[in-house]
Amino acid sequence: MSTLAICVVAVTVCGVALLVAMFPRSDNRLGMAGLGVLMAADIMAMVHAALHA
């Protein structure tokens, strides 16, 4: 597994953790941060797919 793939998984886990933390606190800032982190993970995954295509 490449370093980029490991980073994608780690960033995705962080994004999901931020989204999960949003619900008990009703804090929209955590939700927006979580979505931003998940979008970054998606871009990293697309770069990973492009490099290994």
C-alpha positions as CSV (number, residue, x, y, z in Angstrom):
1,M,0.0,0.0,0.0
2,S,1.4,3.3,-1.0
3,T,1.9,6.3,1.3
4,L,-0.7,8.3,-0.6
5,A,-3.3,5.5,-0.1
6,I,-2.5,5.4,3.6
7,C,-2.9,9.2,3.8
8,V,-6.3,9.0,2.1
9,V,-7.5,6.4,4.6
10,A,-6.2,8.5,7.5
11,V,-7.8,11.7,6.3
12,T,-11.1,9.9,5.6
13,V,-11.2,8.6,9.2
14,C,-10.5,12.1,10.6
15,G,-13.3,13.5,8.5
16,V,-15.8,10.9,9.6
17,A,-14.7,11.4,13.2
18,L,-15.4,15.2,12.9
19,L,-18.9,14.5,11.4
20,V,-19.7,12.0,14.2
21,A,-18.5,14.6,16.8
22,M,-20.9,17.2,15.3
23,F,-24.1,15.4,16.2
24,P,-24.0,15.2,20.0
25,R,-22.8,18.8,20.3
26,S,-25.0,20.3,17.5
27,D,-21.9,22.2,16.3
28,N,-22.1,23.1,12.7
29,R,-18.4,24.1,12.6
30,L,-17.4,20.5,13.2
31,G,-19.7,19.4,10.4
32,M,-18.3,21.8,8.0
33,A,-14.7,20.9,9.0
34,G,-15.6,17.2,8.5
35,L,-17.0,17.8,5.1
36,G,-13.9,19.8,4.1
37,V,-11.6,17.0,5.3
38,L,-13.7,14.4,3.4
39,M,-13.5,16.6,0.2
40,A,-9.7,16.7,0.6
41,A,-9.6,12.9,1.0
42,D,-11.7,12.6,-2.2
43,I,-9.2,14.8,-4.1
44,M,-6.3,12.7,-2.7
45,A,-8.1,9.5,-3.8
46,M,-8.5,10.9,-7.3
47,V,-4.8,11.8,-7.5
48,H,-4.0,8.3,-6.3
49,A,-6.2,6.7,-9.0
50,A,-4.7,9.0,-11.7
51,L,-1.1,8.1,-10.7
52,H,-1.9,4.4,-10.7
53,A,-4.0,4.2,-13.8
